[in-house]
Amino acid sequence: MPEAKFIYKRKFFDNEFNLAFISIFGLPFILVKKGFLDLSFGCIIFTIYSMMIYFSLSNIFKMIILNDKTELINFFGKKILVPNNKIYFSEEYYRKETKDSVVHTLKLEVQFPDKKITFYKDEEPNYDEVINYCKNKYTQSNKKIINYRFYIIPLLIICSGLLFFLFTRNCYKKQEQDNIVSIRDFGYIKLEGTFKDYKNKGKSTKIVLHLKEYPKFEFSPVDSLQYSPNFYSKLNEGSTVNIYITHNEYYKKIKKTIPPNFYDTYFNYTEIKIYNLE
């Protein structure tokens, strides 16, 4: 093997993108709701997290510039040997805007057949050495090459996220259908409880009630009951309320005598719909 002329490593903490990945490392934990795994927002978290992992790992590599070839080693140890005459570079002045200031720097782009590596002079302590080797070994060109293979995995992630979303929506439809059939066949069940508090969920008009006897559940009035915040504000903590729910949710979640389906267990299990309240 020819003698190595220059070795460059980019580690996990060598770029801001990987630091951003660290900042959302705990994002999947929001899928745990009151001790239960809730996949309601799983499609969004899956897509964001998968994208961050992919782009984060793609920024970890080792580049070895040899006499007439360059060896590129990715995070998984896969080695690609590319002739230097097939590698291009370009350098240009670059204006970076931050919240507090504007930085004028140089941007170096090294274009491999299937990967583009970007260096910024203000961030890279070995920038001068890198650009010198590029000038000696590679071809300077401002031609922009689109590496379509680089976007295959992100496209697959997006498609998987979309399928996850459609699956989630179908699970909610099945829950709703089970409740409709339960109301048609059995009507409602009156459940007595002690009012604890209520709150608006997010920025919507959706209201959820908390009852002291059932701390693991949020009771959500259906649409016809959502727009009466004055009514809920008159309820006092400790007062007795009667709510009407379906047999379906009562026996699956309260009594637990009917085994819940997959879509019951992993999609908004902690929420029970209220169809009337006294």
C-alpha positions, 0 to 999 in steps of 0.5 A: 500500500502507498505511504499515507500522506495525510490522515484526517479524522472527524469524531462525534463531537467535532461538529455542531450537528452531532451536538444537536443530536445529543440535545434530543437524545431523550426525545423518545422518553416522551413516548412513555405516558404515566408508565405506559408506552404511547406510540401516538406521536411515534411516527414523528419521533421515529422520523426525527430521530432516525434522520438525526442518527443518519446525518450524525453518523454520516459526519463521523469518518476518517480520510486518508490521503495517499499518493494517488488514492484517498481512503474514506472510512465511515463510522461502521468501518467500511472502507472506500478507496477512490482515485484522487483524479475522481475527487473534486474540491472547491473553496469559497468565502462564506458568511455565517449568521448566528444569533449574536454575530456574523462570521466571515470565513472560508468554506471548503467542499471536497466532493467524492463520488458518493459523499461530500465533506465540508470544512469551515476555516473558523471551525477546523484547526487543520484547515490550512493543511487540508486545503493544501493537500486538496490543491496537491491531490485533487481537481479544483472545480466549482461544479456541483454534483448531486449524490442521489444515493446519499438521499436514499436512506432519508427517503426511506426514513420519510416513507417509513414515517409516513407508513407509521402515520397511516398505521397510527391513524388506522389504530385510532379509527379502530378504537373509534369503531370499537366504541361506536359498536359498544354504544350501539350494543350496550349503551353507556356505563356510569362511573362515579368519581371524585373530581381532582382538576381539569386542564386544556390539553396543548393549545387546542380546546380539548379538555381532560379531567382527572379523577382521584380514583383513577390517577393513571387515566385522563378523561376526555369529553367528546366534542359536544362537551369540549366547549363548556370551560365555564362548566368545568371551572365550577367543579370543585376539587373533591366534589363527586361527578358522574361520567358516562363511558363506553363498555368497551373502555370500561372493561378494557381499562377500568375493570381489565376483564377484557384484554385490550387490543394492540391499538388499545394498548399502545395508542393513547391507552391513558385516555378515556372518552366521556360521552356525558357528565353530571 
